[in-house]
Structure formats: C-alpha cells, structure tokens
Amino acid sequence: MVGPIHETRSDDGQTVFVAGTIENVGSRPSRTIRVWVNALDASGATLARVEALPTPQDVPPGTAAHFVVGLPNDPGVRTYHVEAIGR
C-alpha cells in the first residue's frame, strides 16, 4: 500500500521532491520493489515520470519502505500518481 506522500521544493525552486512510504500489508516479505511517480496536469495527462527504488528493498509484512524522487518544478503539475510493484 502506498502511504501518504508529500512534496518539498529545492532551495533554488527548480526541483520538486516527492517522498512517501510503501507499506507491506501482505503476509509474505516484499522484494525488488520499484516505485513510479507520475506528475499529472489538470486533465490527468502525465507531464513527467520518475522511477525509484525504495529503501529497504526487502520489506517484511507489517513494515514499510521509503522513497523520494526529484522532478522538474513544472507549474502545470496539479497532482501525483504513485505506483509500486514488488515480488
């Protein structure tokens, strides 16, 4: 499950950092997790897509991994969509 995400801007305003958690709500460890963060405009079109490898990569049941990505600070971005896939 993707937990809450939050965004912060770099000091120079050029980059937006999107950070969040991926919680393993299953009964087995999750491994080889990949996260994709999509920056979306008002109509839902993807303006940017960035992949991240959260830490830790092996996530036991009931625990979480953390991720952070940097995206260009585009004024057209209205929201983010986060996907996570693991084994």
mmCIF file of the C-alpha atoms, coordinates in Angstrom:
data_MODEL
# 
_entry.id   MODEL 
# 
loop_
_atom_site.group_PDB 
_atom_site.id 
_atom_site.type_symbol 
_atom_site.label_atom_id 
_atom_site.label_alt_id 
_atom_site.label_comp_id 
_atom_site.label_asym_id 
_atom_site.label_entity_id 
_atom_site.label_seq_id 
_atom_site.pdbx_PDB_ins_code 
_atom_site.Cartn_x 
_atom_site.Cartn_y 
_atom_site.Cartn_z 
_atom_site.occupancy 
_atom_site.B_iso_or_equiv 
_atom_site.pdbx_formal_charge 
_atom_site.auth_seq_id 
_atom_site.auth_comp_id 
_atom_site.auth_asym_id 
_atom_site.auth_atom_id 
_atom_site.pdbx_PDB_model_num 
ATOM 1  C CA . MET A 1 1  ? 0.000  0.000   0.000   1.00 0.00 ? 1  MET A CA 1 
ATOM 2  C CA . VAL A 1 2  ? 1.301  3.446   -0.873  1.00 0.00 ? 2  VAL A CA 1 
ATOM 3  C CA . GLY A 1 3  ? 1.254  5.614   2.218   1.00 0.00 ? 3  GLY A CA 1 
ATOM 4  C CA . PRO A 1 4  ? 0.890  9.353   2.355   1.00 0.00 ? 4  PRO A CA 1 
ATOM 5  C CA . ILE A 1 5  ? 3.152  11.321  0.054   1.00 0.00 ? 5  ILE A CA 1 
ATOM 6  C CA . HIS A 1 6  ? 4.427  14.853  0.456   1.00 0.00 ? 6  HIS A CA 1 
ATOM 7  C CA . GLU A 1 7  ? 6.300  17.283  -1.710  1.00 0.00 ? 7  GLU A CA 1 
ATOM 8  C CA . THR A 1 8  ? 9.008  19.828  -0.988  1.00 0.00 ? 8  THR A CA 1 
ATOM 9  C CA . ARG A 1 9  ? 10.864 22.194  -3.255  1.00 0.00 ? 9  ARG A CA 1 
ATOM 10 C CA . SER A 1 10 ? 14.607 22.583  -3.590  1.00 0.00 ? 10 SER A CA 1 
ATOM 11 C CA . ASP A 1 11 ? 16.134 25.812  -2.315  1.00 0.00 ? 11 ASP A CA 1 
ATOM 12 C CA . ASP A 1 12 ? 16.535 27.109  -5.872  1.00 0.00 ? 12 ASP A CA 1 
ATOM 13 C CA . GLY A 1 13 ? 12.928 26.159  -6.781  1.00 0.00 ? 13 GLY A CA 1 
ATOM 14 C CA . GLN A 1 14 ? 13.993 24.095  -9.797  1.00 0.00 ? 14 GLN A CA 1 
ATOM 15 C CA . THR A 1 15 ? 13.160 20.659  -8.369  1.00 0.00 ? 15 THR A CA 1 
ATOM 16 C CA . VAL A 1 16 ? 10.207 19.186  -6.506  1.00 0.00 ? 16 VAL A CA 1 
ATOM 17 C CA . PHE A 1 17 ? 10.947 16.234  -4.240  1.00 0.00 ? 17 PHE A CA 1 
ATOM 18 C CA . VAL A 1 18 ? 8.105  13.757  -3.773  1.00 0.00 ? 18 VAL A CA 1 
ATOM 19 C CA . ALA A 1 19 ? 8.564  11.393  -0.826  1.00 0.00 ? 19 ALA A CA 1 
ATOM 20 C CA . GLY A 1 20 ? 6.425  8.687   0.715   1.00 0.00 ? 20 GLY A CA 1 
ATOM 21 C CA . THR A 1 21 ? 6.189  5.169   2.059   1.00 0.00 ? 21 THR A CA 1 
ATOM 22 C CA . ILE A 1 22 ? 5.266  1.764   0.698   1.00 0.00 ? 22 ILE A CA 1 
ATOM 23 C CA . GLU A 1 23 ? 3.747  -0.486  3.363   1.00 0.00 ? 23 GLU A CA 1 
ATOM 24 C CA . ASN A 1 24 ? 3.707  -4.280  3.079   1.00 0.00 ? 24 ASN A CA 1 
ATOM 25 C CA . VAL A 1 25 ? 0.194  -5.228  4.177   1.00 0.00 ? 25 VAL A CA 1 
ATOM 26 C CA . GLY A 1 26 ? 0.585  -8.813  2.940   1.00 0.00 ? 26 GLY A CA 1 
ATOM 27 C CA . SER A 1 27 ? 1.622  -11.964 4.774   1.00 0.00 ? 27 SER A CA 1 
ATOM 28 C CA . ARG A 1 28 ? 4.967  -12.524 2.965   1.00 0.00 ? 28 ARG A CA 1 
ATOM 29 C CA . PRO A 1 29 ? 8.051  -10.322 2.537   1.00 0.00 ? 29 PRO A CA 1 
ATOM 30 C CA . SER A 1 30 ? 8.076  -7.991  -0.472  1.00 0.00 ? 30 SER A CA 1 
ATOM 31 C CA . ARG A 1 31 ? 11.259 -7.836  -2.533  1.00 0.00 ? 31 ARG A CA 1 
ATOM 32 C CA . THR A 1 32 ? 12.627 -5.994  -5.540  1.00 0.00 ? 32 THR A CA 1 
ATOM 33 C CA . ILE A 1 33 ? 10.216 -3.082  -5.116  1.00 0.00 ? 33 ILE A CA 1 
ATOM 34 C CA . ARG A 1 34 ? 10.029 -0.398  -7.773  1.00 0.00 ? 34 ARG A CA 1 
ATOM 35 C CA . VAL A 1 35 ? 8.065  2.822   -7.475  1.00 0.00 ? 35 VAL A CA 1 
ATOM 36 C CA . TRP A 1 36 ? 6.939  5.103   -10.300 1.00 0.00 ? 36 TRP A CA 1 
ATOM 37 C CA . VAL A 1 37 ? 5.839  8.655   -9.596  1.00 0.00 ? 37 VAL A CA 1 
ATOM 38 C CA . ASN A 1 38 ? 3.808  10.352  -12.310 1.00 0.00 ? 38 ASN A CA 1 
ATOM 39 C CA . ALA A 1 39 ? 3.349  14.130  -12.300 1.00 0.00 ? 39 ALA A CA 1 
ATOM 40 C CA . LEU A 1 40 ? -0.107 14.885  -13.732 1.00 0.00 ? 40 LEU A CA 1 
ATOM 41 C CA . ASP A 1 41 ? -1.656 18.041  -15.123 1.00 0.00 ? 41 ASP A CA 1 
ATOM 42 C CA . ALA A 1 42 ? -5.246 19.208  -14.547 1.00 0.00 ? 42 ALA A CA 1 
ATOM 43 C CA . SER A 1 43 ? -6.605 16.840  -17.222 1.00 0.00 ? 43 SER A CA 1 
ATOM 44 C CA . GLY A 1 44 ? -4.697 13.823  -15.863 1.00 0.00 ? 44 GLY A CA 1 
ATOM 45 C CA . ALA A 1 45 ? -2.034 13.783  -18.582 1.00 0.00 ? 45 ALA A CA 1 
ATOM 46 C CA . THR A 1 46 ? 1.440  12.693  -17.496 1.00 0.00 ? 46 THR A CA 1 
ATOM 47 C CA . LEU A 1 47 ? 3.969  15.545  -17.612 1.00 0.00 ? 47 LEU A CA 1 
ATOM 48 C CA . ALA A 1 48 ? 6.847  13.582  -16.048 1.00 0.00 ? 48 ALA A CA 1 
ATOM 49 C CA . ARG A 1 49 ? 7.503  10.039  -14.810 1.00 0.00 ? 49 ARG A CA 1 
ATOM 50 C CA . VAL A 1 50 ? 10.335 9.008   -12.494 1.00 0.00 ? 50 VAL A CA 1 
ATOM 51 C CA . GLU A 1 51 ? 11.281 5.578   -11.137 1.00 0.00 ? 51 GLU A CA 1 
ATOM 52 C CA . ALA A 1 52 ? 12.666 4.999   -7.651  1.00 0.00 ? 52 ALA A CA 1 
ATOM 53 C CA . LEU A 1 53 ? 13.981 2.054   -5.660  1.00 0.00 ? 53 LEU A CA 1 
ATOM 54 C CA . PRO A 1 54 ? 12.705 2.455   -2.101  1.00 0.00 ? 54 PRO A CA 1 
ATOM 55 C CA . THR A 1 55 ? 14.750 1.507   0.935   1.00 0.00 ? 55 THR A CA 1 
ATOM 56 C CA . PRO A 1 56 ? 14.899 -1.072  2.230   1.00 0.00 ? 56 PRO A CA 1 
ATOM 57 C CA . GLN A 1 57 ? 14.298 -3.342  -0.762  1.00 0.00 ? 57 GLN A CA 1 
ATOM 58 C CA . ASP A 1 58 ? 13.244 -6.326  1.378   1.00 0.00 ? 58 ASP A CA 1 
ATOM 59 C CA . VAL A 1 59 ? 10.134 -5.336  3.330   1.00 0.00 ? 59 VAL A CA 1 
ATOM 60 C CA . PRO A 1 60 ? 8.767  -7.819  5.894   1.00 0.00 ? 60 PRO A CA 1 
ATOM 61 C CA . PRO A 1 61 ? 4.995  -7.948  6.474   1.00 0.00 ? 61 PRO A CA 1 
ATOM 62 C CA . GLY A 1 62 ? 3.733  -5.043  8.564   1.00 0.00 ? 62 GLY A CA 1 
ATOM 63 C CA . THR A 1 63 ? 6.706  -2.785  7.802   1.00 0.00 ? 63 THR A CA 1 
ATOM 64 C CA . ALA A 1 64 ? 7.371  -0.033  5.278   1.00 0.00 ? 64 ALA A CA 1 
ATOM 65 C CA . ALA A 1 65 ? 9.974  1.199   2.825   1.00 0.00 ? 65 ALA A CA 1 
ATOM 66 C CA . HIS A 1 66 ? 10.625 4.856   1.982   1.00 0.00 ? 66 HIS A CA 1 
ATOM 67 C CA . PHE A 1 67 ? 11.172 6.561   -1.352  1.00 0.00 ? 67 PHE A CA 1 
ATOM 68 C CA . VAL A 1 68 ? 11.999 10.011  -2.663  1.00 0.00 ? 68 VAL A CA 1 
ATOM 69 C CA . VAL A 1 69 ? 12.228 11.247  -6.252  1.00 0.00 ? 69 VAL A CA 1 
ATOM 70 C CA . GLY A 1 70 ? 13.156 14.550  -7.808  1.00 0.00 ? 70 GLY A CA 1 
ATOM 71 C CA . LEU A 1 71 ? 11.055 16.035  -10.602 1.00 0.00 ? 71 LEU A CA 1 
ATOM 72 C CA . PRO A 1 72 ? 11.349 19.296  -12.529 1.00 0.00 ? 72 PRO A CA 1 
ATOM 73 C CA . ASN A 1 73 ? 9.271  22.031  -10.888 1.00 0.00 ? 73 ASN A CA 1 
ATOM 74 C CA . ASP A 1 74 ? 6.629  22.354  -13.621 1.00 0.00 ? 74 ASP A CA 1 
ATOM 75 C CA . PRO A 1 75 ? 3.805  24.838  -12.855 1.00 0.00 ? 75 PRO A CA 1 
ATOM 76 C CA . GLY A 1 76 ? 1.429  22.642  -14.869 1.00 0.00 ? 76 GLY A CA 1 
ATOM 77 C CA . VAL A 1 77 ? 1.606  19.793  -12.318 1.00 0.00 ? 77 VAL A CA 1 
ATOM 78 C CA . ARG A 1 78 ? -1.572 19.505  -10.258 1.00 0.00 ? 78 ARG A CA 1 
ATOM 79 C CA . THR A 1 79 ? -1.174 16.100  -8.599  1.00 0.00 ? 79 THR A CA 1 
ATOM 80 C CA . TYR A 1 80 ? 0.928  12.951  -8.436  1.00 0.00 ? 80 TYR A CA 1 
ATOM 81 C CA . HIS A 1 81 ? 0.104  9.290   -9.039  1.00 0.00 ? 81 HIS A CA 1 
ATOM 82 C CA . VAL A 1 82 ? 2.331  6.707   -7.350  1.00 0.00 ? 82 VAL A CA 1 
ATOM 83 C CA . GLU A 1 83 ? 2.564  3.033   -8.359  1.00 0.00 ? 83 GLU A CA 1 
ATOM 84 C CA . ALA A 1 84 ? 4.568  0.355   -6.556  1.00 0.00 ? 84 ALA A CA 1 
ATOM 85 C CA . ILE A 1 85 ? 5.347  -3.172  -7.737  1.00 0.00 ? 85 ILE A CA 1 
ATOM 86 C CA . GLY A 1 86 ? 7.332  -5.807  -5.909  1.00 0.00 ? 86 GLY A CA 1 
ATOM 87 C CA . ARG A 1 87 ? 7.701  -9.552  -5.607  1.00 0.00 ? 87 ARG A CA 1 
# 
